[in-house]
Amino acid sequence: MQSLLLKFCTAALVGSTAAAASVHADELHVMSSGGFTAAYKLLGPGYAASTGNTLDTALGPSMGKSPEAIPNRLARGEPADAVIMVGYALDDLIKEGKVIPGSRVELADSRIGMVVRDGAPKPDIGSAEALKETLLHARSIAYSDSASGVYIERELFRRLGIEDQVKSKAKMIPQIPVASVVASGDYEVGFQQVSELLPVKGATYVGKIPEELQSVTRFAAGVPAGAQHPKEAKALLDYLASPAVQREVTSTGLDSVTTH
């Protein structure tokens, strides 16, 4: 995944909003991983508008060897006031002393879904047996290089008893959205976290894989030990997890966390 910088600014907000904002507005440095990005893009401007602060955001995976991976960014000393990532990867950073204990906030759960190319028939994946038949008959299968793809490659195919049958036609897609290679016609079906499938044009969302076969990824957030604006960062994270914004969160394909 390539690094992508986003800016949420409030230059157009004047008058009463400006008067209510902090006299010394802060720029918060946020690192966010892919699965929560769509929700973050929806909600970030609301935080900026209500506080007068701006958000300087770097996107990257929660783990792995790429330079953009959040743990590697932190190891290089890149500034960060908040990190948004897969929950177990965040726990590792807490154990290593890189994220403040007790700052963890539960954000959302992410489930795996499937897409086909626009115009193609939507196959039945509503049961384990139906999903198995769809995969056996698919010409080609794509899945991500993130946690969901690792699960599909190492566990899902085996649990369905089709590991050997699909091995030659199933491929892990690095760096780019899986739905993009389905939209282009290079692969017939594709699997990734739903929130990462929905934004891609040219691909039709079929649905989530059956719950008994799911691998649910929890997204959480925390404040790094070296944060320059820890109080403001915690306010941002509490906002992203608040009941008031759950409609926006679920609109991106994520599921609300029922217990915090």
N, C-alpha and C positions, 0 to 999 in steps of 0.2 A: 504494500500500500504506500503510495507516494504521499509525501507531506503536503498538506493543504492548509493555508492560513485563511482564517475568517475574521472579519471585523464587524462587531455590532456597535454602532455608534448612535449618538443622540443629537447630532448636529442640528437636525431639523426641529428639535423640541425646544421651544422658547417659552417666555412668559411664566405662567404659574409653575409649570414643570421645572423650569430652570431654577426658579426661586426655591422650590422645595428640595432640589438636589443638594448634595454635599457641596460645600464651598470649595473643597479640594477633591474633585472627582478622581477616582482611582482607575487605573487600568489593570484588570485582573488577567493573569495568564492562566489559561485553561488547556489541559490536554484531554482529548476525548477519543474513545475508540469507536469503531464503525457502527455497532448495533444501536447505539443511543443517539447517533449523530442527527438523524432526521428530527427526533423530538427536541434535541438541543437547539437545532436551527430554528424551530418554531418558537421555543420558549426564551431563548437568549435575548432577543430584542425587548421582550416584556420586562425582564430584569433590568436591562440597561435603561429603559424608559422610566422605570419607577425609582431608580437609584441615582441616575446621572453618571454611573460608572460605564466604562467600556470593557468589552471582552476581546482579548487577543487570543485566538484559539488555534492550536496545532492538533491535527488529526493523525492518528496512528494506531496500530494494533496494540492489544493489551499485553502481548507477549511475543516472543520470537527473536530472531537474530537481526532483523532489519534495523537500520539506523533510526527509522521513524517510530519504532516500538516505544511505548511510554516508559518502560523501565530503562531502556537505553538512553532515552532523552534525559531522564533524571540523573542517570549515571554520568552523563556528560556535563551536568550542571546547568542545563537549560532551566530558565525560570519557570516556576509553576506555583500557582496559588490553589489550584484544584485539579484533581485527576478524576476522570470518569471512565470506568473500565469494567471488564469482567470481574465479578466478585472475588473469585478465588485468587486471581492475579493481584487484586488489591490487597487481599489478606497477606500475600507473600511480602508486599512492600511494607505493610504494617509490622510484620514480624522482623523485617530487616531494619526497622527504625526509620524508614524513608517517608512514611505517612504517619501522621499523629494518631496514636491510639485513641479511640473514642470519637474520632471525627467521621467515621464511616456512616454513610447514609444509603439506605436501600432505595433504588430508583425504579426498576421495572424488571420483568421477566421476559425473555425472548425465546420464541419457539421456532422450529425449523418448518419451512414451507417449500412448495414446489411451484415452478412456472413452466409454461410452454410458450412458443412463439405466438404472437398475435395472429388470430385467424385459424390456428390449429385447434382440433377438438380437445376439450378438457377431459382428461382421463379420470377414472374413478380411483381415488386414493383414500376413501372413507373408512376402510378397514385394513387390517394387516394383510389379508389375503388379496384384496383389491390392489394395494400398493405393490405387493409382490408380483402380481400379474402385469401391472403397468411397467415395472422395471424390467421384467423378462422380455416384454415385447418392444420396449423402447429401442430405437436405433442407436442412441448414444445418451450418456448420462454425465452431467457436469455437477461438481460440488465444490465448495469453497476451500481455501487453505487455512481457514480459521478453525475454532473449536468445533463448530457444527460439521465441517467437512471431515475432520479427523474422526469424529463419532460415526459418520456415515461410512467411511472407508473401513474403520476397524471394528465397528460393532453392528451397525444397522444391517448391512448386507449379510453378515454372519447370522444375525438373529432371524432373518427372513429365510435363511438356508439357500441363498443364491450367490454366495461369494464367488464361487468358481465360474458360474454362468455369466456374470456381469463384469468380471475382471478386465476383459479385453476392450470393453466399450465404455467404461467409467473412468473419468479423469478428474483430478484435482486441478482447479483453475487458480493460479497465483495472482495476487495483486489487484485484479480487476473484478468488478461485480459479476457474479455467475450469470445473472439475468441478461447481461450484455452479450454473452456468447450464445445464449438461447435466442435472443432477439435477432442476432445476425444469421441464424440458421445453422451455425456450426455444431450445435448440440440440440437434441430433441427435447430433453427435459433437464431442469436444473434445480438444485437444492441449496438453500442458504437460509439464514435467519430472515424471517418475514420482513422485518424492518429494513433489511438491505435489498430485498427483492422489489418491494413496492415502488420505489422511486424510478426504476429503470423503464424507459419507454420502449415499446416494441415487444414486450413480454407480457403475457397474461398470467395473473396469479390464479393458481388452481385451488390452493388451500393448504392447511397445515397437515403434516403427517399425523397418523392416529396417535392419540395421547399415550397409549401403552407402549409406543415405540419412540416417544419424544426424548430428546435431550434438552432440558430447559436450562438456558443460560441466564443467571442473575447478573444484572448490571447494578453497580454500586459506585459510590464516589467518596473521596476523602480529601483532606487537606495535607499537602506535603509538609514535612518537618521544616523546610526552609522557606515556607510561604511568606511573602512580604505583606500580604493582606489577609491574614487568616480569618478575621471576623467577617469581612465582606464575602470571602469565599464560602464560609459556612452558611451565610445568608443565601447565597446563590444556590447551594446544594439543597438547603431546606425548601427553597422555592421550587426547584425541579422535582422534589418528592412530595410536594403538598397536594392535598385532595383537590384544590382548585384547578390544577392543571392536568388532571388525569384524563380528561377528554382529549386534549391535544396529544398526550403521550400514547393513548390507545389508538388514536387515528393513524399513527405511523406504523402500526402492526405489532406494537409491544403490548404486554399484559400488565395490568396494575399489580403491585405487590400488596397483598391483602393484610400482611402483618409486618410491622416494622420493629 
